[in-house]
């Protein structure tokens, strides 16, 4: 692709005998925001460190704007890659004021010019009045903004973020995430975020990669990950849902404990094949005239909605989202029907 900025081509990375990253390939366009999502230890931070130049490659290549910046034979030093990085712990210098932290990464111009540029960047991230404060005088969110301004100071083509909001509370994490996304888009800067929080990945990413045990299982839009997962792990890891047993009656029709479900995908398995069908909470709709009755075995209040776990007559459990004004205690019965637009099935 002519507008590809970053390309990882079958990269692998080892820690002694451990293959931490195995065969990861992806492409990120200019100005695009990508997220690497997965459980702890899946290799997502190692991928970031390879791109930054902090870990050597055992196989493959990393290209930035078509130029190889890393191969098993070596690569450009981190400070020559034109890549910014924001760490989980912010890595600010405690003895430097905010404006001095931001100016630290600048190499060109006089001291006064560097300081003026740093002050302008602090204005850009909403900290114009705090330039003279030391890191310990700033909140966690403010420190994160200083770290972002410092990463943007050398005008990088790409910024890497290693779980940058994990030390912040949920509300601040979401607000700051939206602010950072808007800022990156306004500046036309591409970014890769590492996170274990799928809500954060959906909030930030144009493209999201789900990783497991060093491998990239799917690199796609949030919509595709949710509605067209590549395999059972992605289906289970992204979003909420339950896999229910079924029989394939036609290429696009599955018989389930909720009745016959017809969807938008044709499967080419033999009729009568046993399958597991993924049902999201919005696939199971409360309906007083519904054909199936379930017992409420658990409930989770979420504000506007309540998420119910229902046990059907054959013991199958499904999730169902109901407006919270309709209150159903544990043990109550609830009639439901299936309303599935996206058929997601896997061999049993």
N, C-alpha and C positions, 0 to 999 in steps of 0.2 A: 504494500500500500504506500503510495507516494507521501502521505501525510503521517506515516508512522514515525513516532519519536523514539520509543523504547521497544526493543525486541529481545526477548529471551528465547534462545534456540537450544532446546533439549539440555538445559543446564543441570549439572549434578554437583553436589558439595558434600565432602566427608569431614567428619570429626573423628580422627583415628580410623577405627574399623566401622564406625556408624555412618551409614549413608543418610544424611539429614535431609537432603533434597535430591530427588531422583526423577530426571527427565521432564523438568518443567519448561513449557513453551508458552509464551503469550506475547501479545503486541498491544501497545498503548499509543493512541494517536496524540498529536499535539493538542494541548489544552484539555485533555481528557483526564478524568479522575478514576483511578482503579482502586479496588480494595482486595486484600488477601484475607480471607476469612477461614477460620478453622479452630479446632481445639488446641490447647496448650501442647507444645512439642510436635506440632505437625510440620514445621519447617518454614512457616511463613516469615518469621523474622530473619531466618538465615537467607532467604531469597532477597530480602531488603538489604542485608549486609553485603551480599555478593554484588548487587547493583551499585551500592555505595563504595565498594572497594575494600571492605574490611575483612572479607573472607575470600580465599582462593577457590577457583573452579577446578573440579576434577574432570568435568566433561562439558562440552557445549560452548556457547559464546553469548556475550551480552553486547548488544549494539545500541548506540545512542545516535540518532540521526544518521543511521547507516554506517557509522564508524565503530569498529570493534574496540570496546573499552575493557573487555575482560575475556581471556581464553585460558585454558589450562597452562599455557606457557607463560602467563603473566597478564599485565594490563596497566592501564593508566593509574597513577596514584590517586587516592580519593580527592585531593585538592585540585586535581587537573581534569576532573570529569564534568564540571559544570552542573553538579547535582547538590542540592541542599538537603539537609537532614534535620528532623526534629525528633528528639529522643523522648522516651517515656518519662524520664526524670528531669527533663528540660535542659540539664547540663549547663546552667548559667554560671558565670563566674561570680561567686558571692562578694568579692571585694570590688567589683565594678558596678557602677550605676547602670540603670536600664539602657540609657543612650550609649554608654560605653560598651555594654554587652553587644548591642546591635552593630556598632561601628567596628567591633573587633574583627569581623570577617571581611572588611573592606580593605583593599590593597592600593587602590588608585586614588589620587588627589591628596590635597593637604589635609592636615588634622582637622582644620576648620570645615573643609568640604565634606570629609567623612562624617563628622559630627552632624552637619546640616542634613546629610542624606539619612543618617540614622534617626534624627528627630522627625523627618518627614515620614519615615516608615512607621514610627511609633504612632504618629497621627493616623496613618492608614489603618492600623489595627486597633484604633480607639484608645490609645494610651498617651495622647499628646501632653496631658498634664502631669504625667508620672515619669518623665524622662530622667529626673535626678534621683529617683528612689533606688535603693538597693533591693536585690531580690527578696531579702527577708522582710521587706516592708510592703511586699506585694502579695495578693492572694494567689492561690493556685491557678485560677483562670487567667489572671494578669501575667503571671510568670510564663504561662503557655503562650500568650500573645507576644511577649518579648522574644521567646524562642522562635516563634514564627517569623517575626520581623527580622531577626538575625539570619534565619535561613533564606529569606527573600532578598537580603541586602546585596549579595553578589549578582543578582538578577539571573538566577538559575533557570534552565529550561525545564527542570524536573525537581520536585521536592518529595522526599521520602519521609513518612511519618510512622514511627514505631509506637503503636498504642498510645497516642498523644493525650487522650482524654481519660485514661483509665483511673487516674488519681482524683478525678473530679466527681462531684455528685451528679445524679442523673439529669436534673433540669439544666444545670450549667453545661454539662457535656453536650446536650442537644443544642442549646443556644449557641455555644461556641463552635460546634460542628457546622451549623448552618452559616455562621459568620465566616468561618474559614473557607467553606465551599464557595460562598459568594465572592470572597476576596480572590481566591485562586482563579475563578472563572473571569472576574473582571480584569485580572492581570494576564489572562491567557496562559497560565502556568499549569503544566501537567503535574499530577501527583499520584503517588501510590501510598495508601494507608494500610497498615497491618492492624487487625482487630480480631477479637474473639466474639464480639457483640454483633449479631446479625442486624439488629435495629440500627446500630451505628453504620454498618456497611450499606444498608438500604438508604439511609439518610445521605450518605456522602458520595457513593460510587455511581459512576456511569456504567462501569463494568465491574463485576465482582467475581473473584476466583475462590472456589471452595477447595481447601487442601486437607489431605489426610495422609499421615505417615510419609511425608515427604513428596507426595504426588499431587499434582493439580488435577482435580476430578472434573471441574467445569469452570470455564471462563466466559461469563455471559452477563446479560442484563439481569436486574433484580426480578423483573417480570418472568423471564425465562427460567431462572433458578427456581422460582416459586411454583410456576405452572407447568414447566417442562424440565424437571430435574433429570440429569443424565443417568443417575443410578440411585439405588436404595439409600445409600449414605447421604447423598445430597438431599433427597426427599425428606429424610428424617431430620437432618441437621438444620435445614432452612425452613422457617415457619413452624407452625404447629399442625399436628394432624395425627391420624391413626391409620395403620395398615390393616385392612379388614379382608377376610378370606372371600374368594369369589370363584366363579366358573365362567370361562369365556364362552358365551353362547353365539356370538357373531363377532366379526373383527372389531366392531365398535360398541359391543354390548356385553356387560358383565352381570351375572346373577349374583346378588349379595344378600346378606341378612336384611338389608333395607329395600330389597326388591330389585327389579331389573334396572340397571343404570346404563344409559347410552350417552356417549361423549363425542368428542371432536377428533379422536385418534383411532386409526384402524391398526390393530395388531394382527400379525400373521402367524400366530400360534394356532395349533389345531383346535377346532371346536371341542369344548369340554375340558380344555386345559385348566388346571388349578392356577390361580393367580392371587396376588395380594394387591388390593386396590387402595391407593392413598386417598383418604377423605380429610379435607381441611375443615375447620370449624364452620366456615361459611357454606360448605357443601351440604350440611345437615341443618334443615330449616324447621323451626317449630311450627306445627300446624295442627289445630284441634281436630281436623279431619284427616290427619296423616295416617298412612297405612301401618305404621310401626310404633310401638310403645317402648319407651326406655325408662329405666329407673335412674334417678339422680344419685350418683355415688360420690361425687365431689363437685365443688363449685369454687370459682375464683372471681371475686368482684373486681372489675376493671374500670369502674367509673360509669361510662355510658352503657357498657355491656357487661354481662356476667358470662364467664366461660364455664359451661357445664360438662362434666364427664357423665355420659349415659351408658348404662349396661343394658344391652338388648336381651331378648328372651334366650338366645343361644349362648350368652356369655360374652359376645363381642362388645367391645367398648368403643364409643365414638365421642368426638367433641362437638359441641353445639354452642354457638354464640347467640345470646338472647338479650334484647334490651333490658337494662337493669331495673326498669320500672316493673317488669314482670318477674316476681320473686318466686322461686321454686326451692323449697328446702330439700336437704339430703333425705332420700327415701321417697320423695314424691315421684309420681309418674308424669311423663311428658311425651306427647305424641309428636312424631316428626316425619318428615319425608326427605328424600334425597333430591338435591337440585345441583347437578354437577355439569359445569361447562367444560372443564378441562379433565379429560380422562387420564389418570396416571396409574399404570399397572406394571407389576413386575412378576416374573415367574415365581411361583410359590417355592 
